Amino acid sequence: MATLADVARHAGVSTATASRIINGSSKPVAEALRQRVLAAVAELKYVPNAHAQMLARSHRSAVGVIVHDVSDPYFAEITRGLQRVAEADGRLAIICNSYRQPDREMEYIDLLHAHQVAAIVIAGSGYADEATAARLDDRLRAFESSGGRIAVIGRHEHTGDAVLPDNEGGAFLAASHLFDLGHTEIAVIAGPPALTTTIDRLDGIGRAIRKYRAKVPKSRIMHSDFTRDGGAAATTQLFTDFPEVTAIAALNDSMAVGALAALRNAGRRLNVIGFDDMPIARDVTPSLTSVRLPLTELGERAMRLALDTSSEGPRTERVSAELVPRESTWAI
């Protein structure tokens, strides 16, 4: 692998001159000299050291993105938006999967800090545990103190730029839809109780229950892991323990798809509503009624906030939810 010294020697210039030309220094240089160095770079197939360039330019060219799992369709859609804006700004997006492990998330923040990324976007849910949230906030503040920028998607302890999807309002729409269709015996499949997203969506379900003066026993609210298999297992348990249930509110689409599969395998037919309105919601059978969040837009907005240095104060952008009725829900 060619080095900077090799390029300088091949072009017949000093190493300092070669470095200035390769790293885009503002110091004037003769055009013929610049072309000679660039020709040497091409001939030797020289690849500049990213860290050296960052120091030379005082420009952080990379941004960090921490998601729970980029293979999850929810985070895949958000990541698409994040990368689109980062690429347009000439930034390299480094995607990190935390798998909902707070310690791993903090390790990634430290690692991205060490690599001097320009910004970090936290695209996963916040944590309900105060001690965990405080530890995470300490890491983020340390990164900000070094000149880095932070933006979060969802409700987090950290005070700063945030894009907040209306999880509470969306869940209220989901439960209200079932009650409006005449269902009184409903069950809920929620995500991990340690996540703020789960708490907010359950709050929305609770508000609808109070509005309609319905009764949903706590035993009919089951927690899973926001996965298809988790939704299938919870649904099997629900229709075994509560045969009177006529409708299930699954608090994300992956669990709702699992619920539909479990019902189909058991020869049962219940109403199912999901949340997020991922692309697959239109293609499953029956097509899935869901609450739509503009997932790609969430990512785009968060990355714009992270890269926008025009405002010093914390900014919050709220994103509303929308009910999308399909074949998986009907009136009784």
N, C-alpha and C positions, 0 to 999 in steps of 0.2 A: 504494500500500500504506500502510495507516494505521500511524502510529507511536504510541509510548507517550504522547508529548506530545499527540497528537490525542485519544487516549482521555481523558486527564486534563482537557483543555479541554472536551471534549464532556460529561463528567460533572460539571464544575465543581469539581474537586479539584486538589490539587497533584500534580505528577509523582511525587513520593516516595510519596504516599498511594496513587496508582493502582498503582505498582510493588509496594508491600507487599501489596495485595489480590490482584493478578494472580499474584504469586509465592508466595502462601500464607504470608506472614509470620505469626509467632505473636503479634505485637503486636496488642492488642485494637483493634477498629474497629467503629463503629456499624453494625448490620445494614442500615439504610436506605442508608448510604453505600456499603456493599459491593455491595448490589443495584444501585445507580446505576452504579457502575463496571462491573460485569458486564454490565449492559444496554448500556452504551456499547461494550464489547468486542464484543458480539453484533451491534450495529447497524453498527459500522464494520468488522466482520469482521477484527478485529485478531488477528494471529498472533504470540505472544511469541517473542522471540529465545532460542533454546535455550541459547546460551552465557551470555547475561545471566541466565537463570533458574538455570543451574548455579552461577554465582557468588553469586546472591542466596540460594540455598537451601543452599549447600555440599553439594550432593547430585549425584553423578554418575549421570545417568539412562541412559547408554548403556553397552553392553558390546561388545567387539570379538571377532569369531570369524575365525580364519585357517584356511582349508582349502586343499587342493591344487586342487580344482575342484568347485564345488557342483553342477555338472551330472553328475558321476560319481555313479551310484546309491549307492555306498558312503557318500560324503560327504553326499548328499542326505538319507539316512536319519539320519545323525548330526546334521545341521543341524536336522532336524525336532525332535529331542529338545532340542537347545540352545535353539532358539527357544521351545519350549513352556514351559520353565522361566523363561527371561528374560521372556517376556510375562506369566506369572503373577506375577512380581516387579515388574511395571511398568517394565521396561527395554526400550529399543530395541536390537535386535541388529544390528550393522553387520557384514555378511559380506564377507570379502575373499578373493579367489582368488589363491594364490601360484603355481599351475601348476608346483609343485615347483622353483621358482627361489629359492634361498636369499637372494639379494640383494633380490628383490622382497618376500620374507617379512620381512626386516629393515626395509625401507622402510615396510611396513605397520605394523610395531610402532612405529616412530618417529611415523608419522602418527596412529595411535590414541592414543599417548602425548600428542601435541600437542593432541588433541581431548579429553583428560582423561576417557577412558572409565573406568568403575569397575573393569573386569576385562578380561582378554584370555584367550581359550581357543584354544590351538593344537591343532587337530584333525587335522593331518597328521602323517606319520611324522617321527621324528627323523632326523638325518643322521649317517652313519658317519664322515665326515671330521672329525677332531678340531678342526682349525682352524675349519671352518665352524660346528661345534657350539659352540665357545667364543665365536665372534663373536655368534652368536644368543643365547647365555646372557648375554653382556654387555648386550645390548639389553633383555632381559627383566628383569635385575637393576636397570637404570636406571629402568625403569617401576615396579618394586616399590618402589624407594627414594622415589618420589613419592607413594606411598600406593595404587598400583594393585595388583590381585591377579592371579595367574596360575594357570591350570590347564591341564594338557596331557593329551592322549589318546595313549597309546603311549609307547614308550621314548625319552626325550630326555635330553640332558646336564643340563638345568636341574633343580635340586633344589627341589622344591616339591610342591604338590598334583598328583596324577596319577591317571588312570584307565588301568589296564593290561590290555588284552585279552590272553588267553593265546594269543598267536600261535605260540609254540613248541609248546605242548601241542596246539593245534588241528592244526598240520601233522603232528605225530606221529600223531594220530588218522587223518588222511587217508591217509598212507602205509601205516599199519598195516592199514587197511581193504583196500587193494589187495593187500597181501601175504596177508592172511587169506583173500581170495578166490582165492588161488592164483597171482597174477601174480608173475612173477620178472623180466620184461623191462619195466621202467617207465621213463618219462621225466618230467622236471619242467620246467614253464614258470614261471619266477620273475619277480619284478618288478625294478625298477632296483637294481643292487647297492649304490648309495650310500645306500639307505634302511635304517633299523634294522628296519622291518617285514619287509623282504625277508630280512635276515640272520637274524632270529628264526625266521621260517617255514622257512628252509632248515636251521636248526639242528634243528628238529623232524623234518624229513625225514631228516636225518642220523642222528638218534637211532633212528628206526624202522629204517633200513637196518642199523645196527649190531645192533639187537635181533634182527632176522630173518636176520642174516648174509647179507644180499643184496649184490649188486654193481650199482651204478649209476655208470657212467663219467661223469666230469665233462663229457664232450662231449654227454651226454644231458641236461644241465641248461642250459637256454637262458634268457637274460634278455630280458624284454620291458618294456613300459611300463605294465602294468596296464590295458590297454585291450582292447576286443573285437578290433580290427584287429591289435594286437600279438599276441594269442593265436592268431589265425588264421594269421598269417605264420609264427610259431614252429612251429605244428603242421604246416603244409605242409613246412617244412624237416625236421622230425623224422621224419615218415613217409617222406620221400624218402631221408634219410641212414640211418635205422635202421628198416628194414621189419620187424624182429623185435619191435619194441615192441608190447605189447598193452594198455598202460594209460598214461594221462597224468594227472599231478597238476598242475593249474594253481593257482597260489597266490593267485588271486582269481577271483570269479565272472565278471567281464567277460571275462577271458582264457579262461576255461572255455567261455563261450558262443561266443567266436570259434573255439575248438578244435572244438566240435561243428559249427559252420557249415562249417569247412574240411574236416572229415571227410565231412560230408554231400555237399558239392560234389564231392569226390573219389570218392564211392561207397565210402568206407572205414567200418569199424565198429570202434572201439576204446573201451575204458573211459575215461571222463573224470570226474574229481572236481574240484570247485571249492572255494572258501573264502570265507566271509562269510555265505552263504545269503541273498542279496538276494531280494526278492520275485519277480524274473523267473525264479529258479531252478526254481520250481514250474511255470512256464508254457512253457518251451522244450520241444522234442521231440528226444530223450527228456528227461523231467524230470531235472534235474541233481542228482546226489548232491553234497552240500556240507558244509562245517563251519560251523555256525551261531555267529555272534556277535550278541548283542542290540544292534544298531547304534543304534537310537533310545535305548535305555537308556544306552549309552555317553555320548551327548550330554547326556542329562538329568543323569547323575551328575556329569559334568565341570562343567556350568553351576552345579549346586548347590554344588560345592566352591568354584568361583570367587566365588560370591556370599555364601558362609557365612564370616562374620568371627569366629565363636565360638572358633576354634582358631588359635593362632599357629604351631604346629609343622607341618611338611609331613605331608600325609596321602596315603596310597596306597590305592586301591580296586582290587582285582583281579577281573576278570570272566572266567569260565571259558568254554570252547568246547564245542560238542556236535556229534557226527556225525549227519547227517541222510541216511540212504540213500534213493536213488530209482532211477529206471530206467537211469541212465547208467553204472551199475556192476553187474557180475554175476560169478558164479563161473565159472572155466574148468576 
